Amino acid sequence: MNVKRLSPCLRVSVACLAMLSLASEAFAQQRPLVTEDPETVGAGRVLVEAGLDYVRDAEFPVSGLEGRLLRVPLIGVSIGVSSIAEVQIDGGLYNRLQIARRSASAPLAAMVEVPGDTTSSVDDLVIGTKVRLVSEGATRPGFGFRFATKLPNASNESGLGLDTTDFFASLLVAKTAQSVRMVGNIGVGILGDPTRGDRQNDVLTYGMSFARAVTQRAEVVGEINGRANTRNGEPPPGTDSRSTIRFGARYTAGAVRADGAVLIGVTTRDPAFGVTAGFTYVFNAFQVP
């Protein structure tokens, strides 16, 4: 194809499509979005991402605490163990809640050991694996599968943790059309009841995101991501429906990408407003035999 003979608009579309195709391989994790792309980071590659979240009106219904929450640094590492599979480790080192309100009637309010107006804890650790099942074709979307386990690192004595181990499994799908990449997730989450050891709640997890290239380095991104309670009646504490809308931008320069987004809660349990910012770095780490 002779690019010089193409119209200016078509040349921009071709350049954006090429950029998105390369970005889907190098940056399979989609900070500041959380909807998972079925593309993996690549064999022998390591992806490192770091950032922060700051939200207002964060609510912890099990402990009865509510206030402004800072999570920093949020760290994610993805290791490409083959051309179609990667191992993921995600977590945070410091969560700090500036307490605005307390509810003494919350299920585990009596366990909270916070005398002042602030509390802090490490974040829960999530360990997962993602596998690309079907590569994207000219007319066919790409498909993948991800399963992950959340470990209870955040303590319920701080008011920020649930001390439950949760499991997630999702089907991933994505398709690029001209300068826009669309990604969808649908799956199930098995969430433990923090007040009882013999009960759980199975929730529907979902996500839908888009990334539109505006230049060869810059993208506008957005998503809605959350979970829906499937239980009849009142769900166990801390396992109710949650959903967040994110809208932001990414800028890629070589192996580094910077990002930022605003967060808007959808349900009454979600923070009303928040912001997130961070960066992602990808490098070749080892040779896969």
KEFI-567534 format. One record per residue (C-alpha): x, y, z. Coordinates in nm, 2 decimals. Layout:
N
c1|c2|c3
X|Y|Z
...
END
This chain:
289
c1|c2|c3
0.00|0.00|0.00
0.13|0.35|-0.09
0.05|0.56|0.21
0.13|0.88|0.03
-0.16|0.82|-0.21
-0.41|0.79|0.08
-0.63|1.08|0.18
-0.53|1.26|0.50
-0.82|1.11|0.70
-0.74|0.76|0.58
-0.37|0.81|0.67
-0.47|0.91|1.02
-0.69|0.60|1.05
-0.42|0.37|0.93
-0.17|0.52|1.17
-0.41|0.49|1.46
-0.50|0.13|1.38
-0.13|0.04|1.37
-0.07|0.22|1.70
-0.36|0.04|1.87
-0.24|-0.30|1.73
0.11|-0.25|1.87
-0.03|-0.11|2.20
-0.25|-0.41|2.26
0.06|-0.64|2.26
0.29|-0.42|2.46
0.04|-0.28|2.71
-0.21|-0.57|2.76
-0.30|-0.43|3.10
-0.51|-0.12|3.04
-0.44|0.13|3.32
-0.63|0.35|3.41
-0.90|0.10|3.31
-0.96|-0.23|3.49
-1.15|-0.41|3.22
-0.91|-0.68|3.11
-0.79|-0.70|2.74
-0.76|-1.06|2.62
-0.42|-0.98|2.47
-0.13|-1.08|2.69
0.19|-0.89|2.75
0.40|-1.13|2.54
0.65|-1.42|2.60
0.94|-1.32|2.82
0.81|-0.97|2.88
0.73|-0.80|3.21
0.48|-0.52|3.25
0.50|-0.30|3.56
0.24|-0.05|3.65
0.21|0.19|3.94
-0.04|0.46|4.03
-0.27|0.61|4.29
-0.64|0.65|4.36
-0.81|0.92|4.55
-1.19|0.90|4.61
-1.45|1.09|4.81
-1.73|0.93|5.01
-1.57|0.58|5.01
-1.80|0.35|5.21
-1.71|0.04|5.40
-2.05|-0.10|5.51
-1.90|-0.39|5.71
-1.70|-0.17|5.94
-1.93|0.13|5.92
-1.65|0.37|5.81
-1.69|0.64|5.54
-1.46|0.91|5.42
-1.19|1.01|5.18
-0.97|0.72|5.07
-0.61|0.74|4.93
-0.45|0.43|4.78
-0.08|0.47|4.70
0.11|0.31|4.54
-0.11|0.07|4.35
0.13|-0.18|4.19
0.07|-0.44|3.93
0.31|-0.68|3.77
0.23|-0.90|3.47
0.48|-1.17|3.36
0.45|-1.32|3.01
0.51|-1.69|3.06
0.43|-1.77|2.70
0.30|-1.60|2.39
-0.06|-1.66|2.50
-0.04|-1.66|2.88
0.06|-1.43|3.17
0.07|-1.43|3.55
-0.06|-1.12|3.73
0.01|-0.98|4.07
-0.17|-0.67|4.19
-0.19|-0.49|4.52
-0.12|-0.17|4.71
0.12|-0.08|4.99
-0.08|0.19|5.17
-0.45|0.27|5.20
-0.54|0.57|5.41
-0.90|0.67|5.50
-0.98|1.01|5.64
-1.29|0.92|5.84
-1.59|1.15|5.80
-1.86|0.92|5.94
-1.90|0.61|6.15
-2.19|0.37|6.19
-2.20|0.18|6.52
-2.47|-0.05|6.38
-2.24|-0.19|6.11
-2.19|-0.57|6.13
-1.82|-0.56|6.24
-1.81|-0.21|6.39
-1.71|-0.36|6.72
-1.39|-0.51|6.57
-1.25|-0.18|6.44
-0.95|-0.06|6.64
-0.94|0.30|6.53
-0.96|0.56|6.80
-0.89|0.87|6.58
-1.02|1.01|6.26
-0.78|0.83|6.03
-0.70|0.46|5.96
-0.46|0.28|5.73
-0.38|-0.06|5.60
-0.21|-0.25|5.31
-0.43|-0.34|5.02
-0.56|-0.69|4.94
-0.33|-0.88|4.71
-0.48|-1.03|4.38
-0.30|-1.31|4.20
-0.43|-1.42|3.86
-0.36|-1.58|3.53
-0.48|-1.47|3.19
-0.48|-1.68|2.87
-0.55|-1.57|2.52
-0.78|-1.84|2.37
-0.84|-1.70|2.02
-0.63|-1.43|1.84
-0.81|-1.14|1.68
-0.87|-1.16|1.31
-0.99|-0.93|1.04
-1.35|-0.99|1.11
-1.33|-1.20|1.43
-1.28|-1.06|1.78
-1.01|-1.19|2.01
-1.11|-1.40|2.31
-0.94|-1.48|2.64
-1.00|-1.62|2.99
-0.88|-1.49|3.33
-0.91|-1.63|3.68
-0.79|-1.46|3.99
-0.79|-1.49|4.37
-0.80|-1.20|4.61
-0.61|-1.26|4.94
-0.71|-1.10|5.26
-0.41|-0.87|5.34
-0.62|-0.57|5.46
-0.73|-0.63|5.82
-1.09|-0.58|5.94
-0.94|-0.42|6.26
-0.84|-0.12|6.04
-1.19|-0.10|5.90
-1.06|-0.13|5.55
-1.05|-0.51|5.50
-1.29|-0.80|5.51
-1.06|-1.09|5.59
-1.22|-1.29|5.31
-1.06|-1.49|5.02
-1.25|-1.43|4.70
-1.23|-1.60|4.36
-1.30|-1.45|4.01
-1.33|-1.60|3.66
-1.41|-1.40|3.34
-1.44|-1.44|2.97
-1.26|-1.16|2.78
-1.34|-1.03|2.43
-1.19|-0.74|2.23
-1.20|-0.60|1.87
-1.03|-0.31|1.71
-1.22|-0.11|1.44
-1.02|0.17|1.27
-0.90|0.38|1.56
-1.12|0.24|1.84
-1.06|-0.07|2.05
-1.35|-0.22|2.24
-1.31|-0.47|2.52
-1.57|-0.66|2.71
-1.56|-0.88|3.02
-1.83|-1.11|3.17
-1.78|-1.35|3.46
-1.85|-1.46|3.81
-1.71|-1.37|4.15
-1.74|-1.59|4.45
-1.73|-1.36|4.75
-1.70|-1.48|5.11
-1.93|-1.35|5.38
-1.71|-1.15|5.63
-1.96|-1.21|5.91
-1.99|-1.59|5.87
-1.74|-1.85|5.76
-2.01|-2.09|5.61
-2.17|-1.85|5.36
-2.08|-1.69|5.03
-2.23|-1.48|4.76
-2.19|-1.54|4.38
-2.20|-1.22|4.19
-2.20|-1.14|3.82
-1.89|-0.94|3.72
-1.88|-0.72|3.40
-1.69|-0.46|3.22
-1.70|-0.27|2.89
-1.43|-0.03|2.78
-1.31|0.17|2.48
-0.98|0.33|2.38
-0.98|0.57|2.09
-0.65|0.69|1.94
-0.64|1.06|1.87
-0.27|1.07|1.77
-0.01|0.80|1.73
0.08|0.85|2.11
-0.24|0.97|2.28
-0.57|0.79|2.35
-0.90|0.88|2.51
-1.03|0.59|2.72
-1.34|0.51|2.92
-1.53|0.22|3.08
-1.80|0.09|3.31
-1.69|-0.19|3.53
-1.85|-0.36|3.83
-2.04|-0.65|3.98
-2.41|-0.73|4.02
-2.56|-0.91|4.32
-2.75|-1.22|4.21
-2.89|-1.33|4.54
-3.26|-1.29|4.62
-3.31|-1.06|4.92
-3.04|-0.89|5.11
-2.68|-0.99|5.01
-2.42|-1.07|5.27
-2.24|-0.76|5.40
-1.97|-0.63|5.17
-2.09|-0.83|4.87
-2.36|-0.60|4.73
-2.36|-0.45|4.38
-2.09|-0.21|4.29
-2.01|-0.02|3.96
-1.78|0.26|3.85
-1.74|0.47|3.54
-1.39|0.58|3.44
-1.30|0.84|3.17
-0.95|0.95|3.10
-0.65|0.95|2.87
-0.32|0.77|2.81
0.00|0.89|2.65
0.26|0.65|2.53
0.63|0.73|2.47
0.84|0.43|2.39
0.81|0.16|2.66
0.64|0.40|2.90
0.28|0.51|2.92
0.13|0.77|3.15
-0.24|0.78|3.23
-0.51|0.96|3.43
-0.88|0.94|3.47
-1.18|1.05|3.67
-1.40|0.80|3.86
-1.77|0.83|3.91
-1.97|0.59|4.12
-2.29|0.44|3.99
-2.45|0.27|4.29
-2.51|0.43|4.63
-2.23|0.22|4.78
-1.97|0.35|4.54
-1.76|0.67|4.60
-1.93|0.97|4.44
-1.61|1.10|4.27
-1.25|1.02|4.25
-0.93|1.05|4.04
-0.65|0.81|3.94
-0.31|0.86|3.78
-0.01|0.64|3.71
0.22|0.49|3.45
0.31|0.16|3.29
0.64|0.02|3.18
0.71|-0.29|2.96
1.05|-0.45|2.91
1.20|-0.78|2.78
1.30|-0.98|3.09
1.39|-1.33|2.98
1.37|-1.59|2.70
1.09|-1.84|2.71
1.22|-2.19|2.63
END
